[in-house]
Amino acid sequence: MRRHLFGLVLVAIAGVGQAAVDIGSFPIPVHVENERQGVFVELTLEIARRTRTDVALHVVPPRRALDNFANQTFAGLFPALDVSFEPGQKMLRTSEAIDCKEDFVFTVRGKPFLRTLADLRGKRVGITRGYPYAREVTDRPDFTLEMAASDQANIEKLLAGRLDAFMLDEKTGLKAFDLLGALPQMQYQAGMPVSRQEVYYAFQATPEGRNLADTFSAALREMKSDGRYQAITRGITFIYGCRS
């Protein structure tokens, strides 16, 4: 059965009385829309069904999701990347990836075509608060990063000439420009990401976390083998992560 309680979805599969596994996430267009919709949410609910795991999903702002995992309020976190965690923070990850996050440089059509991190030298580059950008992006001193609260705000600044470029993953970026009716006004170099990061499920570094990581990995392998992963993701993810 499925019960909706105060902003979370509870999938009761393994029987009455079993404590639910709290798993956190954060909004990402297409991928995590809410506790019921989104490609990664559908994957998680299917894994829960197959493994008879009682899962409670919580979609909260990115910083809160990371903090709740760090303080062990959440037993699991998705989508997780290496940059999601502080140096030395212990966690266990699925051996199976759920995607590869590729970031691209978006600019305004008719302006100089900026494709690489080197092209951004001396430029004003927009990024979105809470998104897990690779450290080779955030740690570079040769261009200025300007953070905005949303993709829409960054796109509006870019179109108004207040930014030289906007950096985001390809699928989310295209969706954001499309929602604003601005696809004809932007340009980017497909097939030339400036960074790539493996995406996975993370769990606490405990015996329970080890069991969850192994269980989720086995379910993902099964889903990729029988085609269910591909049916859910509809070709918008990298099936084998950054090895794809």
ZIQUI-V798428 format. One record per backbone hydrogen bond with DSSP energy under -0.5 kcal/mol. NH is the residue of the N-H (numbers start at 1). CO is the residue of the C=O. E is the energy in kcal/mol with one decimal. If there is no record, write none. Layout:
nh->NH co->CO e->E
nh->NH co->CO e->E
This chain:
nh->3 co->10 e->-1.8
nh->5 co->3 e->-0.6
nh->5 co->8 e->-1.9
nh->8 co->5 e->-1.0
nh->9 co->57 e->-1.2
nh->10 co->3 e->-2.2
nh->10 co->8 e->-0.5
nh->11 co->9 e->-0.6
nh->11 co->55 e->-2.5
nh->12 co->1 e->-2.0
nh->12 co->10 e->-0.8
nh->13 co->11 e->-0.8
nh->18 co->15 e->-1.3
nh->21 co->54 e->-3.4
nh->22 co->20 e->-0.7
nh->23 co->21 e->-0.6
nh->23 co->56 e->-2.7
nh->24 co->76 e->-2.6
nh->25 co->58 e->-2.3
nh->28 co->32 e->-2.2
nh->31 co->29 e->-1.6
nh->32 co->28 e->-3.1
nh->33 co->37 e->-1.8
nh->34 co->37 e->-1.7
nh->39 co->30 e->-2.2
nh->40 co->31 e->-1.4
nh->41 co->31 e->-1.2
nh->42 co->38 e->-2.9
nh->43 co->39 e->-2.1
nh->44 co->40 e->-2.1
nh->45 co->41 e->-2.6
nh->46 co->42 e->-2.1
nh->47 co->43 e->-2.4
nh->48 co->44 e->-2.5
nh->49 co->45 e->-2.1
nh->50 co->46 e->-2.6
nh->51 co->47 e->-2.4
nh->52 co->48 e->-0.7
nh->52 co->49 e->-0.5
nh->53 co->48 e->-1.9
nh->55 co->11 e->-1.1
nh->55 co->53 e->-0.9
nh->56 co->21 e->-2.6
nh->57 co->9 e->-2.4
nh->57 co->55 e->-0.6
nh->58 co->23 e->-2.1
nh->59 co->7 e->-0.7
nh->60 co->25 e->-2.4
nh->60 co->58 e->-0.7
nh->65 co->61 e->-2.3
nh->66 co->62 e->-2.3
nh->67 co->63 e->-2.5
nh->68 co->64 e->-2.9
nh->69 co->65 e->-1.5
nh->70 co->66 e->-2.5
nh->71 co->67 e->-2.5
nh->72 co->69 e->-1.4
nh->73 co->68 e->-1.9
nh->74 co->68 e->-2.3
nh->75 co->22 e->-2.3
nh->76 co->22 e->-1.5
nh->77 co->202 e->-2.2
nh->78 co->24 e->-2.1
nh->80 co->200 e->-2.9
nh->84 co->81 e->-2.0
nh->85 co->82 e->-1.4
nh->89 co->86 e->-2.5
nh->92 co->203 e->-3.1
nh->94 co->201 e->-2.1
nh->98 co->199 e->-2.8
nh->99 co->199 e->-1.2
nh->101 co->197 e->-3.4
nh->102 co->100 e->-0.7
nh->103 co->195 e->-1.7
nh->104 co->168 e->-3.0
nh->106 co->104 e->-0.6
nh->106 co->166 e->-3.2
nh->107 co->187 e->-2.6
nh->109 co->185 e->-2.5
nh->111 co->108 e->-2.3
nh->114 co->112 e->-0.9
nh->115 co->113 e->-0.6
nh->120 co->116 e->-0.6
nh->120 co->117 e->-0.9
nh->121 co->118 e->-1.4
nh->122 co->142 e->-3.5
nh->123 co->120 e->-2.8
nh->125 co->123 e->-0.6
nh->125 co->144 e->-3.3
nh->126 co->165 e->-2.9
nh->127 co->146 e->-2.0
nh->129 co->148 e->-3.1
nh->131 co->128 e->-1.8
nh->133 co->131 e->-1.6
nh->137 co->134 e->-1.6
nh->138 co->134 e->-2.0
nh->139 co->135 e->-2.4
nh->140 co->137 e->-0.9
nh->144 co->123 e->-2.6
nh->145 co->143 e->-0.5
nh->146 co->125 e->-2.8
nh->148 co->127 e->-2.2
nh->154 co->150 e->-1.7
nh->155 co->151 e->-2.6
nh->156 co->152 e->-2.5
nh->157 co->153 e->-2.1
nh->158 co->154 e->-2.4
nh->159 co->155 e->-2.8
nh->160 co->156 e->-1.6
nh->161 co->158 e->-1.4
nh->162 co->157 e->-2.5
nh->163 co->157 e->-0.8
nh->164 co->124 e->-2.5
nh->165 co->124 e->-1.5
nh->166 co->106 e->-2.4
nh->167 co->126 e->-2.5
nh->168 co->104 e->-1.8
nh->170 co->102 e->-1.3
nh->173 co->169 e->-2.7
nh->174 co->170 e->-2.7
nh->175 co->171 e->-2.0
nh->176 co->172 e->-2.3
nh->177 co->173 e->-2.4
nh->178 co->174 e->-2.3
nh->179 co->175 e->-2.5
nh->180 co->176 e->-1.2
nh->181 co->178 e->-1.7
nh->182 co->177 e->-3.2
nh->185 co->182 e->-1.4
nh->186 co->183 e->-1.4
nh->187 co->107 e->-2.6
nh->190 co->188 e->-1.0
nh->192 co->189 e->-1.6
nh->194 co->103 e->-2.8
nh->195 co->103 e->-0.9
nh->197 co->101 e->-1.9
nh->199 co->99 e->-2.7
nh->200 co->80 e->-2.2
nh->202 co->77 e->-2.6
nh->203 co->92 e->-3.5
nh->204 co->75 e->-1.6
nh->206 co->204 e->-2.3
nh->210 co->206 e->-2.7
nh->211 co->207 e->-2.1
nh->212 co->208 e->-2.4
nh->213 co->209 e->-2.7
nh->214 co->210 e->-2.3
nh->215 co->211 e->-2.6
nh->216 co->212 e->-3.0
nh->217 co->213 e->-2.1
nh->218 co->214 e->-2.3
nh->219 co->215 e->-2.1
nh->220 co->216 e->-2.4
nh->221 co->217 e->-2.4
nh->222 co->218 e->-2.1
nh->223 co->219 e->-2.6
nh->224 co->220 e->-2.4
nh->225 co->221 e->-1.8
nh->226 co->222 e->-2.5
nh->227 co->223 e->-0.8
nh->228 co->223 e->-0.8
nh->229 co->223 e->-1.6
nh->231 co->227 e->-1.9
nh->232 co->228 e->-2.2
nh->233 co->229 e->-2.6
nh->234 co->230 e->-1.7
nh->236 co->233 e->-2.0
nh->239 co->237 e->-0.7
nh->241 co->238 e->-2.0
nh->243 co->240 e->-1.4
nh->244 co->241 e->-1.8
